[in-house]
Structures are given as C-alpha cells and as structure tokens.
Amino acid sequence: MILKIDHLGIAVKDMAEAKRAYEALGFTIDFEHDVPTEKVKTAFITVGESHLELLEPTDPSSVIAKFLEKRSGLHHVCVLVDDIEKTMAQMKASGAQLLDETPRIGAGGCKVAFIHPKSAAGVLLELKQA
C-alpha cells in the first residue's frame, strides 16, 4: 500500500550553493547522507510529513550527473510504501516498467526501487520502504 509522498528529489550541481539557497528561503537542512552505491551526496529538508532531497553527484558517471548534463531541478517523486516487494509485483503485474527488479539500499539504509517515467506520465517514481 502507498502511504504518502516521502520526498521530492532535486538534482543540484553544487550542494553547498543549493543548501545556502534553501536556507535563505527559510528551510533547514535536517540531515545528510553519502550514498556511494548511487554516487551521490544527499541533504534532506523536512516539509511537514515529507522532505525535499537535494542530490549532488559524486562521480561523473552517476545517474544524477547524467541528468544534470541535460537539465536540473526535479529529478523524482518518492512515495513511502509498506511492502516494497509486494508493491513492485503489483505494479509490474499492472504493466509498469520497473527500473529495478529487486529493491536496493538508498539513503538512510532504506529499501528503494524505481519505476520508469514511461509508466508514470513522464515522472521518475521512487518506491521507498522505511
């Protein structure tokens, strides 16, 4: 079951600059993670029950670095689910194109998986199980 929007992922070229910009807007950086498997650094900003996730690439071969070559800004929408494997199976059975066949470990050690933008009206969708 999909529980809520967990976060919106925002690709940034310079984490320090992005953090200053959001702090100037009145937001507070709550916590940061290095995610070596995804080749990114992240910073999370709490907004009510959800978060904004700033993503800076740590390697030019990362997905975020490639995204930033073409555009910047909103990268993905993440929804929190209670059972990621079950949700993935249901989505796949409904015809969704999964980018991950099995969950991987994301920021904060949570299980995550991605759904191709073609299956979500042009938006990269991340599933997250806490």
C-alpha positions, 0 to 999 in steps of 0.5 A: 500500500502507498502511504504518502509522498516521502520526498521530492528529489532535486538534482543540484550541481553544487550542494553547498550553493543549493543548501545556502539557497534553501536556507535563505528561503527559510528551510533547514537542512535536517540531515545528510547522507553519502550514498556511494552505491548511487554516487551521490551526496544527499541533504534532506529538508523536512516539509511537514510529513515529507522532505525535499532531497537535494542530490549532488553527484559524486562521480561523473558517471552517476545517474544524477550527473547524467541528468544534470548534463541535460537539465536540473531541478526535479529529478523524482517523486518518492512515495513511502510504501509498506511492502516494497516487494509486494508493491513492485509485483503489483505494479509490474503485474499492472504493466509498469516498467520497473527500473529495478527488479529487486529493491536496493539500499538508498539513503538512510539504509532504506529499501528503494526501487524505481519505476520508469517515467514511461509508466508514470506520465513522464515522472521518475517514481521512487518506491521507498520502504522505511 
